[in-house]
């Protein structure tokens, strides 16, 4: 019922993904002809189609490799991801651009067109097309009980709810003809799904952990509203397709987004998409990576703030040796010897055992959707903390880099008292809140020409929410006064011209201990402007709540 497959380390296009499921020749994979489901389009592999797509895939890989090898100024082939100014879509489209996320003004353009677009002054950011690896360590043989992991996380302690908050996987295509999904309700394909390449079983495996219907295995949340976005139409996950998938997942409203992939290189546009999803009210869950035996390099998107990062444990309840460790890990879930659904074209039984943080993340994604469905009054900032703080501590007492706050515990998460909502997230820097920043319109200002005082409570976390930045209107010749109480934070105020929190602050308060931080700044200009107030944990604090009072007053 299971098989052993070899794994290989891949490093493509400047990214450094590890432990992908790049396989040596274990068996041949025959082209298969599959019916199309009524609710979406699944693309089966045809002989001619596979040959053509393989050539296209090879061409794109070659172009990407060339783009990485050449200096940035010399990249003249392949594709580049760009962020452009609003209102410039016709120009970008005329240059051969393909829109990835209209909400964020992100496009994929021919690299050869980039110089002209830069000269036109419409490009605000350009990034080469990076590749990501799935965080699967191995598909393996096992004598484990097929569903031991359900017991480990408490999935069998109470009946899962009916359909509720959606879970979207951004991965390889879902094999909708697999018996776990062929007649499964509440299953939506957000784009064309391909299952033609060697690694295209990954999406089916991940989806089965979340929502397998119980035909041959039981997912964590069998009746979950499941959505799939194929971010690897050519057999590998690209940054552009990841952006598309993350943003597409937000269009159906708040839900859980599962990202079981990663690479060692920070991709600003993927980061931007993750922040956008969180801003739209979704919870983003990512696998920590499988580099526990390879130096634990940071992995993205797992290492971004506002991403719930998941490590892997084994059947004995300890961290798996391959599981990456870092300060970004939030919690752990089983990830070794996990029974998953497999396209029949890849394994005649339709099921295999697999290992990797790729399978830990969807357990948490499914559990989070379960909890959110039962507790719909939670917002994503509350759910984020409920999932990590309700865990069962399994390693060093308290937080640790290997398992975060502990092992996923669904019954505990269902009962855990949530913190207060954390307002206006994400707001880690000025460009996330300014009207001319990365989000159209920015975040609402806490002080306006008509609102002169405000008091509210919020939270900061050194790794998951390192800064809180707020816009505050200050009238001409007026004064902005800020007071942050609760202890353990520093306070800074920036003038209206600051572009990020790396700029010189106009006022700073860094009182030690529980003493409140207080600062004030005067607007010396002849017109009212927006200043920026930043709160961050102080040097001795990892995470804390605070109460911020802001007051603006005109000159008397």
N, C-alpha and C positions, 0 to 999 in steps of 0.2 A: 504494500500500500504506500510505501515511501521509497525514496531513492536518495542516493548520495550524489551531490554535484560538487564539482570543484569550483572554487572562487578565485578571482584574480583582482589585483589592484589596478585601478585605472586612473589616469590623470590626463584629462583632455582639456584643451582650450584654456589653459592657465589656471583652471580650478584644480583642486587636488582631492577629488573624491576617493574614498578608499572602500575596500570590501564590497564592491558592487558585485552583482551576480553575473559578471562576464564569465562565460563558461568555456571550458575546453570541450572538445568533441566527446560528448557523452552518448548522444544518440542523434539521429537525424530528425528533423521536424518537417512533416509533410504539409504542403499547402492544404487549407481546409476551406470548405464552402459552408457558410453558415446563413441561416435565414435572418432577416432583419426584424427586430422586435417592433411592435406597433408604436411604442412611445419614443423611439429614438432610432438612430442609424448606427448599426454596428458594421464595420468594414471588415470583411473576411479576407484572408490572403488568397489571391489567385496567382497562378503561375506567372502570367505576364505582369500582373500588378506587383508581385513581390520582386521580380527582376527590375522593374522600373523604379520602384521605391528604394530598393537596395542601392541602385546607381545614384539616385537622388540623395540618399543618406550619405553615401561615400563622398559625393561632391560637396555636401554641406560640411562634413567632417574635415575634408581637405581645406575648404575655404576658411573654416574656423581655426584650424591649425596654422594656416598661413597668417591669419590675422593676429594670432598670438605671437608668432615668431617675429613678425615685423614690428618695428617701432610704431607707436600710436600714430605718428604723423605720416607713416608710410603705408598704412592699411588701405588697400585699394580694391580688395575683393572680399567676398563674404557678406555678412550682415552685421549691422550695428543697432543697438537699442538706443533710442533717443527720447528725451523729454523736450517738448517744444512749448513755445508760448501759446496761450489760448488764441483761437481764431486763425491759426495758421494751417489748419488741416488741409485745405485745398492745395497749398504749396507742397506739403509733405507727400500728399497722395500723388501729385503730378510727378514727384521725384521717384516714384515707385514704392513709397512707404505703405506699410500695412498697419492699420490701427490695432494696438494690443489692448489698451485700456483708455477709452475716451474720457473717463472720469478723471484720469491722472495725466492726460495728454502724452501718453507713451506710445511710441511707434517702433516698428522694426523697419529699417531702411537699408538699401544696398550701401555697403561701406563706400563704394565709389561715389555715391551721391552726397556723402557727409560734408566734404569741403564746400560744396556750393550751398548747402543748407546753413553751414556755419557763416559763410560770407553774407547770407541773407539775414543773419542776426536772429534766427528763430529758434536755435538750439540752446536750451538751458543746461542740458547734461547729456553726455554720450557715454555709453558703456558697451564694450564688446559682448558678443553673445556667449555667455558662460554655459557650461554643462554641469549637471548635477547627477550624482550617483544615488541609486536606491540604497537605503541603509539595511540591506539584507546581508547577513554574515554567511549563511549557508542554507541550503536545503539538505536535509540530513535524514539518516535513519534514527529511529528511536524506539525504545520499549516503553515509553511513557504512556500513561493513561491519556487518551486523546483529548480530554477536556479538563485536565488537572488545573489548568490556569484559570478556568471559570471559578472553581472553588477558592483558589488563592486570592482572588480579588472580591469575593463575595457576590458574584453574579448569580449564583444559584440560591442565595439566602432569601430572596424575595422575587416575586414575579415581575418581569420587566413591563413597563407600560406599553400602551398602544402607540400608534404613530404620533409624533410630536415635533420637537425641534429637529431640524435636518442636520445630517452629517454629510459633508462633501469631501470626497477624496480627490486630491490633485496628484495624479500618478500616471502610470501607464493605463491603457484601456481596460475596461471591464468586459470579461467574456459573459455577455448577457445570455448566452445559450447554455451556460453551465446550469446543472439542475438546481443549484442553490438560488439561482437568480432568474431562470427562464420564466417562471410564473409568479415571481415575487411581486406583490403590489408595492406601491410607493418607492419605485426604483426609477430614477430619471438620469438619462445620459445628457449632459450639458453640451456635448459636441460629438462629432464623429469619433467612434472608438475603434482603435486598431489593436489587433492581437497577433501580429504577424512576425515579430522579431523575438529573439532569444529571451530578452528580459521582459517581454510584454505580459508575462504571467503575474507580475508583481502587483498590479492593480487588483486583479481578481483575488489574490491572496490577502491583501490588506482589507478589501471589502468584506471578505468572508469573516474575518475576525470581528468586524463591526456588526454585521447584519446577516450572516448566513441563516437561512430560513429553518434549519433543523432537519433537512433531508438526510444529509450525511454527517453534519456537524451543526453545532449551535453557536451563533455569534453572541457577543455580549448583549446586544440589544436587537433581538430578532425582528421586531416590527419597526425598527427605525426608518425614518424617511431618509433614504440613501440617494445621494447624487454622486455622479462620477464625471470628472473632467480629465480627458486624456491629454496630458502635457508632454507626451513623448510620441507624437505621430510617426516619427522616423526611427523609433527604437531607443531614444535617449531623451532625458528631460532637459530642455533648454530653459534659460532664464526667461526668455520671451514668452514661452508657453506656460511657464509657472506663473508669471504675472497675469497672463490671460485667465488662467484657471482660478487663481485666488480672487481676482476681481469679479469674475463670473459667479463665483460662489456667493458673493455678497448681494447679488441682484435679487435674490429670492428672500431677502430679509435676514435678520440675525440667525446664526447657526454655528455649528462647529466645523472647522476646516482642518483636515488631516494632511500633514506634509511629511511623508515617510521618505525623505530624500535629503541630501546635503552635500556640501562641498566646503573646502577650507578657505575659500576666498569670499570675502564680503561682497555682495552684489547690491549696490545702492537702490536699484530699481525694484528688485525683489523685496528689499527692505521696505521700500515705499508702499508696495502693494500690501505687505503684511500690516503696516501701520494703518493703511486705508481700511482694511478688513476690520481691524480692531475699532477704528473710529466709527465704522458702520454698525458696531454692536456685536460682531462675531468673536468667537473664541478660536484662536489659532493654536494648534497642537503640532509639535514636531518631534521627530526621533532624535535622540542625542547624538547618534553616530556609533560606529563600531571600531573605534580606534583606541580601545582600552589597553591593547597590547602594542600600540604603535605611537606612544608618546602623548596621547590625548590632545591633539591639536583642536582648536576651536572649529566648530562646524556651523554652517549657516544653511537654513534660517534658524536653527535651534538656538544660536547664541544671541539672537536679537531680543531686545526688551519686548515685553508684552506677548511673548511666545511661551506657551506651556511646554517645557522641554522634558522628554521622557527617557529615562534610562531603562535597562533590561535586567531582570533577575532570572534565576534558574529555579528548578523544582525544589531546591532546599531553602529557598527564600533569601538567598544572598545575591549580591550583584554578579551578573555574568562577567566573565573575564574580558570579553570583547567590548563591553559597554563603555562608551566614552565617559570620562569624568571631567567635570568643570563646575565652576560657580554658577553656571547657567542651568544646571539640572534642577528641576522642581520636584519631581517625584518619579517613582519607578513602577513598572508593571512587568509581568512575565514576558520573556523574550527568547527563551531557549526551548527547543523542542515543542514548537507550537503547531498544532494540527490546523492546516489551512486548505481551502479549496484551490484546485489547480486546473487550468484548462485541460480537457481530456486529450487534446492534441499533444500536450506535453507529458501527461501521465495518464494511462488508460483508466486508472482507478478514480481519477478526478480529485484526489486528495494527496497531500504530502505533509511531512513534518518540515518546519523551517525555523531558522534562528536569526535573530537580529533585532535591533531596536525598531526596525520597520514594523514589527508586530506588537511591540509594547505601546507605541504611540496610538494605534487604532483602538486598543483596549481602553485607553484613557479618553479618546474621542467619543467612543460609544458610551462610556460611563458618564461623561459630561453631558451628552445629549439626553441620556436617561434622567439624570438629576435635574437638568433644565426643564425637561418635560413635566416632571413631577412638581418642580418648584419654579413656575413660570415668572414669578415676581422678581427673580434674580436678574441683574444685568451681567454683562460679561466681566466687568471688573470684580464683582462679587463671586461669580462662578469660578473665576481664575483662582482666587484664594481659597474658596471652599474645597476645590479639588486637591490642592497641595497641602492645606493645613489639616485636612481630615484623614490623612494617611496613617498607616500603622508603621511606627518607627522600627526599622529592621537592622540598621547598621550602627554606627557610632551614635550615642545619644544626641538628640537634636538634629539640626541640619548637617548634612555632609555632602561632599562633592560627588560621591558615587551614586547615592540614591535620593538626593534632595531631602525632602521632609519625610520620605518613607514610601511604603508600598501602597498602591491604589487600594482603597477600601470603600466599595460602593455603599454598603449600609451606613457607614459613618458619614459619608458625603451627603446622604439623603437627610441626615439629622443634624448636621453641623450648623451652628449658628453663624450666619454670614456677617461679614463686616459691613459698615455703611458703604454706600456707593462712592466710588472715586470719580469725581466729576471731570468732564472735559478731557478725557483721555482719548488718544495719546497727545501729550503736550510736553515732550521731552526737550524741545528746542524751539527757538523763535520761528523757524521756518515751518513748524507744525501748527502754529497758532496765528501767524500773520496773514492778513488778507491777500498778500502777494506771495505766500508760501506754497508748499507742495499740494495743499488742499484748497480747492476753489472756495473763496470766502473766508478761509481760516476758521479758527474756533471763535465762538461768541465771546465778546469782551465781558469781563466781570464788572467793570465800571464803564459807564457810557455818559454822554452829555446829559442824560436825564436820571441816571442812577449814580449817586455820589458816594455811597458806602455799601459795603457788603461784608458778610462774615460767613465762612463755610469751613467744613472739615474735609480733609483729603488725606491721601497716603503717599509715601514714597518708599522705594525699595532699591537698594544699591544696584542690583542686577536686573530686576524686572521692570522697574519704574524709577530710573535714577534721578530724574529732574521733573519738576512741575513748573511750567511757564504759563503765565496768565497775562492777557492784554488788559490794560487799565487806562481809561481816558483821563487826561489831565488838562483842565482848561488853561487858556492863555494866562501866563504869569501865576498859575496856580501851583499847589503843592500836592504831591502824592505821599501819603503816610501809610506804612505797612507794619503790621505786628503779627508775628508767627509764634503761637504758643503751643505747648505740648512737649517741647524739649527734643533734643536730638537732631535739629535741622539747622541749616544755614540759610540766610536770606540775602538776595542780591536784587538790585533794581537797575535796569538798563534803559537808556534813552531811546527815543523813537527810531533813530537811525541804525541801531544795532541790527546785524543780520543773523547773528547766532550768539550763544552764550559764551563763546570764546572771546567776545569783544570785551573791552574795558567796562567794568560796571561803574555806574554813577554813585552807587551807595552799597555798602556791604555791612552785614551784621553776622558775627560768628561767635555768639556767646556760648560758653561751655555749659554742659549740664542742662537743667530744666528751666533755666532763665529764658524768658521770651526774647526773641530777636526783634529788634525795632530799627527801622530805617525810614528816611524821608528824602525826597528829591523835589526840587522846584523846576517847573517848566518856565524857562526864561524867554520863550518865544512869544510872538504876537498872535498865535493861533493855538487852538487846542490840538493836542496830539496824543497818540497812544504810546505809553511806556510799557515795559515788560518786567514782570516780577517773577523771580525764580526762587524756588524752594528745592533744597537738596538735602540728603542725609549728611550729618556732620561726620567727621573723620572716625568717630567712635561708634557710629550707628549703622546697622545694616538695613533695618526697616522700621518705620514708625508712622504714626498718625499725627496730624497737626491741625490746628485751627488758625486760619488766616483771616485777619481783618484788614481791609483796605479802605481808605478814605481819601477822596480828592476834595480840595477846597480852593475856591477862587480867591484872588488877592482882594483884601478888604481895603 
